[in-house]
Amino acid sequence: MVNDNFSLNLKMIRKQRLLTQQSVAEKLHVSRKTISSWETGHNLPDIEKLTKLAEFYEISTDELLGRKRLHSKQPRSEDSTLLITVALTILLTGRLIVAMSTNTIVLIDILIGVVLCILILEKKKVLRSIRLASLFLSFCFSCSVGLINVFSISFSLRVVCLLSSAMLFSQFFFILKFSRSLKIKYLMHKGGRV
């Protein structure tokens, strides 16, 4: 039972994160065939590799083994997409309410598209480093549009961009803080120093 759940979970989690067997194998320092044998249920990883898999995918070993549901009803703070949704709502509202030129419309539409892509990355549970990089870049773009009046946009639209950048930065900060607290808990559990 655990073997079937583990094999199915392992493959599903890898595919959700848009990873290949080869890329996972390289991160864990095993062969691609080893990952394949785990995903087909022919072999099981040892405890050390199981722990590394859980750390790599940022889930618990219970979730990896299929003992707990992957998407529990109690969301972790990192999984929250509320701040990104608020940023998207602010941008869409500003886009619909504030009068602007054609160039500004294109600029805001690009920003809306970028934030929408970030929301999709969060929902798909793509690797943390990719989510952090995309959040940081969109924060910088949104903030620069709001602070530096290079594009000759109205004050109200600049405020919209600054509000959305604040939401994106908050999400970035929460992901960083949450991952650090997990690392501290892990190190304390292992008896290491922080």
Secondary structure, 3 states (H helix, E strand, C coil): CHHHHHHHHHHHHHHHCCCCHHHHHHHHCCCHHHHHHHHHCCCCCCHHHHHHHHHHHCCCHHHHHCCCCCCCCCCCHHHCCHHHHHHHHHHHHHHHHCCCCHHHHHHHHHHHHHHHHHHHHHHHCCCHHHHHHHHHHHHHHHHHHHHCHHHCCCHHHHHHHHHHHHHHHHHHHHHHHHHHHHHHHHHHHHCCCC
